[in-house]
Amino acid sequence: MAAKCTIQACSSPYPSPPHHKYDVFLSFSGVDTRRKFTSHLLAALERKGFRTFRDDKWLDRGEDIGLGLLKAVENSKISLVVFSKSYLTSSWCLNELEKIMECKKKLQHIVLPIFYEVEPLDLRVQKGSIAGALASHKRIDSKMQNWTAALTEASHLSGWVKTNMGERYFFFFFFCSIVSLLVLIELFTYFF
């Protein structure tokens, strides 16, 4: 039985390696990273030949954006999650994160977090400005438990942290690391 990850839930106790439409799904809040870090990252990944999902490029006109984003997560080998100050204020981002972590559990989806001017510990304990950002979603109470669980789980993953270092230095350091890792994942996928 082939693994099938639907919008509602990932299913099948025996997942088989799915065919991936994208190498990378990039989850980020455009408010504080689109014109800086993520635009450079997207361009660099595409230059290196990684098929990276972009909503402005790969979603069909007229397609439901929310469902399209969740399908793209399912159809990607790897998700890069860029946690930033505005990430938690976006219900779109939190829905993506919930789906990413669900597919990590059910389909061995690879999740690589980038902590962009936020600390992993702050996301883990969910206090202060993090709690305030999450509180803005209280009207969506039915999703809050899933979102906080996904956030806590993702914040325990080893990733890259940009706090006080310069943008160019961090990008260079991160990009060299991520390209090496993506190439290793491609090789592993090819041979096994």
Backbone as a ProteinNet text record, in pm:
[ID]
protein_1_A
[PRIMARY]
MAAKCTIQACSSPYPSPPHHKYDVFLSFSGVDTRRKFTSHLLAALERKGFRTFRDDKWLDRGEDIGLGLLKAVENSKISLVVFSKSYLTSSWCLNELEKIMECKKKLQHIVLPIFYEVEPLDLRVQKGSIAGALASHKRIDSKMQNWTAALTEASHLSGWVKTNMGERYFFFFFFCSIVSLLVLIELFTYFF
[TERTIARY]
84.5	0	89.2	71.5	153.9	110.6	206.4	175.5	102.5	2.2	-70.6	-89.3	-45.9	-59	-166.6	-281.8	-390.4	-388.9	-474.2	-480.8	-527	-610.1	-660.1	-556.2	-491.4	-394.5	-308.8	-186.7	-101.8	-148.9	-151.2	-201.2	-106.3	-134.5	-62.9	51.3	44.3	151.5	278	271.6	385.9	417.9	475.2	501.3	611.3	587.9	691.5	747.2	868.8	925.7	839.7	778.7	692.5	774.8	715.4	777.2	756.9	863.1	854	857	763.6	757.7	861.9	891.3	986	1095.4	1213.7	1321.2	1300.8	1261.2	1255.2	1124.9	1063.9	953	1007.3	994.6	1045.4	927.6	920.4	814.3	870.8	809.3	860.9	751.1	772.1	683.8	748.4	676.3	730	747.1	678.1	682.8	824.7	902.4	1036.4	1152.4	1124.7	1237.4	1228.7	1114.1	1098.2	1200.7	1219.9	1308.7	1454.5	1480.8	1618.1	1660.3	1661	1715.1	1648	1515.7	1450	1458.3	1455.1	1467.3	1605.4	1709	1844.2	1856.1	1794.7	1799.2	1728.7	1609	1535.7	1616.4	1672	1749.6	1872.1	1940.7	2060.8	2028.2	1920.8	1880.6	1845.5	1772.4	1735.3	1857.9	1953.8	2077.7	2154	2146.9	2216.2	2135.1	2017.5	1939.3	1838	1813.8	1713.2	1576.4	1482.8	1346	1278.6	1264.1	1214.7	1074.7	980.3	843.3	836.8	769.7	740.8	594	518.9	376.3	350.5	436.7	415.5	450.3	517.9	561.1	485.4	456.2	405.3	256	190.5	46.4	-26.7	-123.6	-204.2	-297.4	-317.1	-410.4	-549.5	-614.4	-747.1	-743.8	-624.9	-611.7	-623.2	-686	-695.7	-554.5	-514.7	-377.9	-345.7	-434.8	-408.8	-389.7	-480.2	-467.6	-344.6	-315.7	-198.1	-69	-60.9	58.8	75.2	-34.4	-26	9.1	-43.2	-6.2	141.7	191	332.6	422.2	380.9	457.4	464.1	350.4	343.5	431.1	442.5	515.7	660.6	713.6	852.2	930.7	1057.8	1144.3	1180.4	1205.2	1261.9	1184.5	1166.4	1112.8	1217.7	1244.8	1325.5	1226.4	1228.7	1135.5	1214.5	1182.4	1251.1	1166.2	1202.2	1132.4	1184.7	1094.3	1131.8	1033.4	1053.5	966.7	820.9	796	656.5	599.5	680.9	634.3	511	516.5	408.8	282.3	290.1	169.8	88.1	141.4	75.1	9.1	-122.4	-191.4	-151.7	-116.8	-68.5	58.1	152.7	278.8	254.3	167	140.2	70.6	-17.4	-79.1	25.7	117.5	225.8	310.4	345.9	429.1	359.4	231.2	156.5	164.9	145.8	150.8	293.5	392.1	532	566.8	529.6	563.1	482.5	360.5	278.5	343.4	388.9	452.5	591	656	783.4	759.4	652.7	621.4	578.3	492.3	429.1	505.4	578.5	642.7	793.7	853.5	997.1	1040	952.6	981.1	1094.5	1193.4	1308	1276.3	1296.7	1266.4	1394.8	1429.3	1549.2	1509.8	1517.5	1478.1	1591	1551.2	1641.1	1579.1	1653.4	1602.9	1660.7	1579.4	1622.7	1585.1	1682	1664.2	1561.6	1544.5	1469.1	1549.7	1535.6	1608.5	1520.6	1577.1	1499.9	1436.4	1508.2	1454.5	1327.8	1324.5	1205.2	1084.5	1108.4	998.8	954.7	1050.9	1018.1	930.6	968.2	896	772.6	767.9	651.1	603.2	697.1	665.6	702.9	667.4	703	640.1	722.5	670.1	616.5	672.3	623.2	481	457.8	323.2	226.2	273.2	188.2	148	243.6	214.2	113	130.8	35.9	-101.3	-102.3	-230	-315.4	-251.9	-330.2	-416.8	-392.6	-470	-574	-598.9	-689.4	-827.8	-868.5	-1000.7	-1005.3	-888.1	-879.9	-840.7	-910.6	-876.8	-863.3	-942.1	-938.1	-802.1	-727.5	-597.7	-481.3	-504.3	-395.6	-314.4	-378.4	-306.3	-214.1	-262.8	-179.1	-62.8	-89.3	15.6	125	85.2	187.5	266.6	201.1	272.1	372.9	331.6	421.8	538.8	509.2	613.1	714.2	665	753.5	841	780.5	855.7	963.2	926.8	1022.2	1135.2	1104.7	1207.8	1311.5	1280.6	1376.9	1468	1444.5	1529.4	1655	1764.3	1888.3	1877.9	1920.2	1910.9	2016	1991.2	2081.7	2019.7	2102.4	2053.6	2125.3	2047	2102.6	2051.7	2140.4	2101	2177	2298.3	2371.1	2470.1	2490	2587	2527.6	2613	2568.4	2493.1	2406.1	2322.3	2406.5	2506.6	2588.7	2667.6	2726.1	2802.3	2711.3	2596	2503.9	2459.3	2424.8	2377.7	2486.7	2609.2	2719	2739.4	2747.3	2766.6	2651.6	2530.1	2412.6	2406.6	2424.8	2407.3	2508.5	2633.4	2734.1	2691.8	2641.3	2596.8	2477.3	2377.4	2253.6	2275.8	2356.4	2381.9	2453.1	2550.9	2619.5	2521.3	2434.6	2336.2	2236.7	2189.2	2094.2	2157.2	2282.7	2352.4	2364.4	2398	2405.2	2269.4	2164.3	2029.4	1995.7	2029.2	2005.5	2080.2	2206.6	2285.4	2226.4	2188.3	2128.7	2000.3	1916.1	1790	1816.8	1918.2	1950	1996.4	2082.6	2141.3	2058.6	1966.9	1891.4	1748.1
-117.2	0	123.7	210.5	331.7	433.3	507.5	612.8	725.2	777.4	889.4	991.7	1110.4	1218.5	1311.2	1307.8	1393.7	1522	1613.9	1740.6	1718.3	1618.5	1592.9	1524.5	1421.4	1348.3	1259.6	1234.7	1138	1000.4	905.2	773.7	666.1	541.3	420.5	393	278	241.4	198	178.5	132.4	230.4	344.5	441.5	394.3	411.1	382.7	516.5	517.7	644.7	707	821.2	882.9	953.2	972.1	1053.5	1198.8	1273.2	1412.1	1505.7	1595.5	1696.6	1805.3	1832.5	1938	1879.6	1936.1	1900.1	1970	2097.6	2180.1	2258.7	2258.5	2349.3	2447.7	2575.1	2679.2	2745.4	2729.1	2788.4	2911.5	3027.3	3151.6	3257.2	3358.3	3474.7	3581	3622.6	3721.7	3859.4	3884.8	4017.7	4060.3	3971.8	4013.3	3940.2	3844.9	3776.4	3768.6	3795.9	3775.1	3853.4	3978.7	4062.9	4056.4	3977.2	3963.7	3817.8	3748.3	3613.4	3515.5	3505.3	3400	3423.9	3547.9	3571.2	3527.3	3554.3	3511.3	3359.4	3299.7	3154.2	3085.2	3131.6	3072.8	3080.2	3196.6	3213.8	3122.2	3113.5	3030.9	2882.2	2836.6	2695.8	2663.1	2752.8	2729.7	2730.5	2819.3	2821.7	2690.4	2628	2500.2	2381.4	2406.7	2300.3	2233	2287.5	2229.2	2284.4	2195.3	2235.9	2279	2407.8	2465.7	2521.7	2479	2527.5	2676.2	2748.7	2891.3	2911	2967.8	2985.2	3077.1	3174.9	3266.2	3201.9	3087.9	3021.7	2892	2814.1	2678.6	2661.2	2754.4	2740.6	2782.4	2699.9	2734.2	2849.3	2939.4	3049.7	2993	3041.9	2993.6	2879.6	2823.6	2714.2	2770	2694.3	2732.6	2739.1	2855.8	2876.2	2786.2	2781	2699.3	2553.3	2497.9	2357.1	2335.6	2431	2420.5	2416.8	2499.1	2500	2366.5	2313.2	2186.3	2070.5	2072.7	1970.2	1980.4	2102.9	2122.5	2066.6	2080.1	2020.2	1868.9	1808.1	1663.5	1617.6	1702.3	1667.3	1714.2	1743.7	1788.3	1689	1673	1585.1	1650.1	1780.3	1853.2	1982	2019.2	2152.2	2230.5	2351.5	2447.3	2542.6	2551.2	2637.4	2755.4	2874.8	2995.7	3059.8	3030.3	3091.8	3233.8	3329.6	3469.8	3534.9	3662	3732.1	3732.6	3739.8	3744.8	3608.1	3502.1	3369	3325.8	3348.4	3300.8	3384.9	3501	3583.7	3542.2	3451.2	3408.5	3272.1	3267.4	3137.8	3051	3112.1	3035.5	2959.3	3029.9	2966.3	2854.3	2879.4	2777.7	2655.8	2675.8	2561.8	2482	2552.6	2483.9	2402.9	2465.6	2397.4	2272.8	2282.2	2165.5	2052	2083.2	1981.6	1926.5	2014.6	1972.4	1871.2	1902.2	1811.8	1682.4	1689.9	1569.6	1477.1	1532.4	1451.9	1404.3	1475.5	1427.3	1296.5	1293	1172.4	1057.2	1086.1	978.7	937.4	1029.5	1001.5	1022.6	1037	1061.1	1186.2	1282.5	1412.7	1477.2	1532.6	1593.9	1739.7	1780	1916.1	1980.1	2094.2	2167.1	2308.5	2339.2	2472.7	2575.8	2696.7	2812.5	2912.3	2947.1	3040.4	3177.8	3259	3386.5	3498.4	3539.7	3644.5	3607.5	3477.7	3425	3308.3	3284.6	3176	3051.5	2933.5	2810.1	2796.2	2835.7	2825.3	2908.7	3026.8	3111.1	3042.2	2971.1	2897.9	2779.7	2715.9	2601.8	2641.1	2748.4	2785.4	2869.3	2931.1	3006.2	3108.7	3194.6	3302.9	3435.6	3544.8	3678	3710.8	3760.2	3801.4	3682.7	3564.4	3443.2	3413	3419.8	3397.2	3501.9	3625.8	3732.4	3706	3660.5	3629.4	3515.4	3413.5	3300.9	3343.4	3435.4	3481.1	3551.2	3605.6	3672.4	3573.8	3444.9	3341.3	3273.6	3325.6	3258.2	3233.6	3316.8	3297	3166.7	3111.2	2984.1	2876.1	2871.9	2784.8	2638.3	2593.5	2452.9	2413.4	2506.1	2477.8	2500.3	2577.6	2623	2507.6	2403.3	2291.1	2223.7	2203.5	2143.2	2234	2364	2458.7	2464.8	2472.2	2481.4	2350.7	2237.5	2108.8	2102.2	2143.9	2143.3	2239.1	2354.7	2454.2	2400.3	2338.4	2281.6	2172.1	2084.2	1974.7	2028.7	2125	2181.8	2255.6	2319.9	2396.3	2306.4	2176.7	2080.9	2019.8	2053.8	2002.7	2089.2	2025.1	2098.9	2176.3	2301	2383.4	2492.3	2596.8	2709.5	2827.5	2902.6	3016.5	3143.1	3241	3372.3	3469.3	3518.6	3618.4	3747.4	3758.5	3884.4	3889.8	3780.4	3785.5	3858.9	3912.3	3985.7	3898.3	3960.8	3890.8	3814.5	3878.4	3813.3	3696	3714.2	3606.4	3487.2	3513.3	3404.3	3333.6	3410	3348.8	3259.9	3309.5	3231	3102.5	3115.1	2999.8	2899.8	2950.7	2864.4	2797.9	2876.3	2821.4	2711.8	2730.4	2624.9	2497.5	2512.5	2396.5	2328.2	2405.8	2346.3	2279.9	2338.5	2275.7	2142.6	2137.7	2011.1	1906.6	1947	1854.9	1808.3	1899	1861.6	1766.5	1788.3	1697.3	1558.4	1551	1420.8	1350.8	1425.8	1366.8	1314.7	1390.5	1346.2	1216.1	1209.8	1088.5	970.1	991.7	884.5	835.1	928.4	893.1	814.7	853.8	789.4	644.8	623.6	491.5	397.4	451.1	361.9	370.6
0	0	0	-94.2	-103.6	0	48.4	145.7	74.9	136.1	80.2	190	163.4	260.1	207.6	268.5	223.9	304.4	266.4	337.6	481.2	505.2	639.4	727	673.3	756.3	668.2	711.2	643.4	686.5	592.9	628.4	578.3	612	576.8	673.1	737.7	829.1	755.3	623.7	546.6	434.6	470.7	365.4	271.2	143	44.8	-1	-51.6	-94	-203.1	-176.4	-276	-383.4	-497.8	-601.2	-560.5	-556.8	-513.1	-632.2	-635.2	-740	-715.4	-586	-549.3	-460.1	-470.9	-379.5	-245.5	-251.4	-131.1	-125.3	-6.1	24.8	126.7	96.9	185.6	255.3	387.6	468.6	538.7	512.9	569.7	572.3	652.9	653	565.8	466.3	374.1	435.1	545	606	638.7	699.7	742.2	674.4	583.8	519.6	367.4	308.4	162.9	81.4	109.2	28.2	73.2	174.8	223.6	207.9	316.4	324.1	227.4	229.6	150.9	0.6	-43.8	-188.5	-237.4	-159.1	-195.8	-189.5	-87.9	-73.4	-189.9	-224.5	-337.2	-466.1	-493.7	-616.3	-616.4	-504.7	-496.5	-511	-448.2	-461.2	-606.2	-671.8	-811	-902	-875.4	-954.7	-941.5	-824.1	-801.3	-853.8	-909.6	-971.7	-881.2	-763.4	-675	-711.8	-735.6	-769.9	-639.4	-623.7	-499.4	-521.8	-439.7	-453.7	-423.1	-510.5	-491.1	-524.5	-433.2	-458.2	-577	-598.4	-710.8	-844.8	-841.5	-964.1	-991.9	-888	-909	-884.3	-816.3	-797.1	-924.4	-964.7	-1081.5	-1046.8	-1138.8	-1117.2	-1094	-992.5	-955.2	-854.3	-829.3	-732.1	-590.9	-502.3	-361.7	-303.7	-254.8	-207.5	-88.9	9.6	128.6	95	14.6	-24.1	-111.8	-199.4	-285.7	-206	-101.9	-16.8	55.5	107.9	180.9	87.8	-34.9	-133.2	-168.2	-177	-209.4	-99.9	26	136.2	115.4	87.5	67.2	-48.8	-150.6	-271.9	-271.1	-152.7	-139.2	-54.2	-86.1	-6.6	126.5	119.5	233	253.6	379.1	409.7	486.1	438.5	512.4	576.8	709.3	782.1	837.2	790.1	834.7	944.6	1069.6	1183	1198.3	1196.7	1212	1308.1	1334.6	1429.2	1385.3	1255.6	1209.9	1170.3	1173.6	1132.7	1213	1344	1431.1	1422.9	1361	1346.6	1224.8	1146	1023.1	1038.7	1023.5	1029.4	909.7	795.6	680.6	719	781.3	821.2	922	1019.1	1121.6	1062.1	964.2	895.1	818.4	751.2	680.6	779.1	891	990.6	1043.5	1071.1	1118.3	1015.4	887.4	781.3	765.8	773.4	762	870.9	994	1105	1096.9	1048.3	1028.8	925.6	815.2	711.5	754.1	842.9	899.4	973.6	1051.7	1129.6	1040	944.3	867.3	742.2	682.5	553.8	554.6	672.6	683.8	606.9	599.6	538	617.9	550.8	617	647.6	772.5	816.3	868.5	810.3	849.4	891	1021.1	1067.2	1057.7	1027.8	1026.7	1124	1226.2	1327.6	1294	1226.9	1173.9	1271.1	1348.7	1449.6	1557.2	1579.1	1694	1749.5	1877	1942.8	1952.7	1927.6	1941.1	2080.1	2183	2318.7	2335.3	2276.2	2284.8	2221.1	2112.2	2048	2133.7	2200.3	2285.3	2403.7	2472.2	2594.7	2565.6	2447.8	2402	2504.1	2545.1	2637.8	2574	2639	2591.9	2457.7	2364.1	2233.1	2153.5	2176.6	2109.9	2155.8	2286.3	2340.9	2287.2	2276.5	2223.2	2078.9	1998.9	1858.3	1848.6	1931.7	1930.6	1982.6	2078.5	2135.8	2031.4	1928.4	1824	1745.8	1765	1695	1784.3	1900.7	1994.8	1935.4	1839.9	1778	1697.3	1666.1	1593.1	1693.2	1803.2	1915.2	1876.3	1778.7	1739.9	1681.9	1623.7	1564.3	1660.4	1766.4	1853.6	1912.7	1959.2	2020.1	1917.8	1796.6	1692.3	1655.4	1646.4	1609.6	1716	1842.2	1947.8	1957.9	1936.1	1938.1	1823.1	1703.4	1588	1610.1	1667.1	1695.8	1796.6	1902.5	2004.3	1944.1	1865.9	1804.5	1709.1	1626.7	1530.6	1601.5	1713.1	1783.8	1850.9	1861.7	1917.8	1811	1685.2	1577.8	1566.5	1536.8	1516.2	1385.7	1389.9	1270.1	1271.9	1197.4	1187.2	1259.1	1332.8	1411.2	1366.1	1320.6	1289.2	1394.5	1474	1573.1	1546.1	1593.3	1581.4	1464.9	1393.5	1283.9	1164.2	1080.3	962.7	863.9	787.5	688.9	586.6	530.8	427.1	483.2	599.9	661.6	690.9	749.5	780.4	653.3	551.9	427.7	367.7	361.1	306	386.3	517.1	605.4	590	595.9	585	448.8	342.6	209	180.1	219.9	201.1	274.3	395.3	473.7	409	367.6	316.6	180.9	94.2	-35.4	-15.9	72.4	100.6	151.4	241.6	297.5	191	108.1	3	-98	-131.1	-222.8	-160.7	-32.6	35	36.2	60.6	60.3	-78.5	-182.9	-320.7	-349.2	-308.5	-330.5	-255.7	-131.5	-51.9	-117.6	-162.5	-228.1	-355.6	-429.8	-556.3	-538.1	-437.6	-418.5	-332.3	-252.1	-162	-190.4
[MASK]
++++++++++++++++++++++++++++++++++++++++++++++++++++++++++++++++++++++++++++++++++++++++++++++++++++++++++++++++++++++++++++++++++++++++++++++++++++++++++++++++++++++++++++++++++++++++++++++++

